[in-house]
Amino acid sequence: MNIDPNFKAPPPNPEVLERYQFILIRHAVTDFNMEFAKVGNAHGFEGEEYRALKIRKDLIDPPLKKPEGVG
């Protein structure tokens, strides 16, 4: 499995937006997400590297990252 933490979803279909009411909840990328992708892609999600990542105190409740290209 390859995880791309910089994935950008396509814009929503305007016809669907007109027919339905939506409640949006935004999920942003954190340092944990970036490390999760690196470790998962390199070692998988069953190994010691992944277990160690999940308990790193510096990655618990980290601030959100700014999108690339935003000042």
C-alpha positions as CSV (number, residue, x, y, z in Angstrom):
1,M,0.0,0.0,0.0
2,N,1.4,3.4,-0.9
3,I,0.1,6.4,1.0
4,D,0.3,9.9,-0.5
5,P,0.0,12.5,2.3
6,N,-0.2,15.3,-0.3
7,F,-3.2,13.8,-2.1
8,K,-5.6,16.5,-3.4
9,A,-9.2,15.4,-4.0
10,P,-11.0,16.5,-7.1
11,P,-13.6,19.3,-6.7
12,P,-17.2,18.1,-5.9
13,N,-19.8,17.8,-8.7
14,P,-21.9,21.0,-8.7
15,E,-25.1,19.1,-9.5
16,V,-24.7,16.9,-6.5
17,L,-24.1,20.0,-4.3
18,E,-27.3,21.5,-5.5
19,R,-29.4,18.4,-4.6
20,Y,-28.1,17.6,-1.1
21,Q,-27.3,19.3,2.2
22,F,-23.8,18.6,3.4
23,I,-22.0,19.0,6.7
24,L,-18.2,19.2,6.1
25,I,-15.6,18.2,8.6
26,R,-12.1,19.1,7.6
27,H,-9.2,16.8,8.3
28,A,-5.8,18.3,7.9
29,V,-2.3,16.8,7.6
30,T,-0.1,16.7,10.7
31,D,3.5,15.6,11.2
32,F,2.1,12.3,12.4
33,N,0.4,11.8,9.0
34,M,3.7,12.5,7.2
35,E,5.6,10.1,9.4
36,F,2.8,7.5,9.2
37,A,3.1,7.5,5.4
38,K,6.9,7.2,5.4
39,V,7.0,4.4,7.9
40,G,4.1,2.5,6.3
41,N,5.5,2.8,2.8
42,A,9.0,1.7,4.0
43,H,8.2,-1.0,6.6
44,G,4.4,-1.8,6.4
45,F,1.9,-1.4,9.3
46,E,2.6,-4.6,11.2
47,G,6.3,-4.1,12.2
48,E,8.1,-2.6,15.2
49,E,8.7,0.7,13.3
50,Y,5.0,1.3,13.1
51,R,4.3,0.4,16.7
52,A,7.1,2.7,17.8
53,L,5.6,5.5,15.7
54,K,2.2,5.3,17.4
55,I,3.7,6.0,20.8
56,R,6.1,8.9,19.9
57,K,5.2,11.7,22.3
58,D,6.4,14.4,19.9
59,L,3.7,13.3,17.4
60,I,0.7,13.1,19.8
61,D,-1.7,15.9,19.1
62,P,0.7,17.9,16.8
63,P,-0.3,21.2,15.2
64,L,-1.7,21.1,11.6
65,K,0.7,21.6,8.7
66,K,0.3,24.5,6.3
67,P,-0.5,23.3,2.7
68,E,2.4,23.5,0.3
69,G,2.7,26.9,-1.4
70,V,0.8,28.7,1.4
71,G,2.8,31.4,3.1
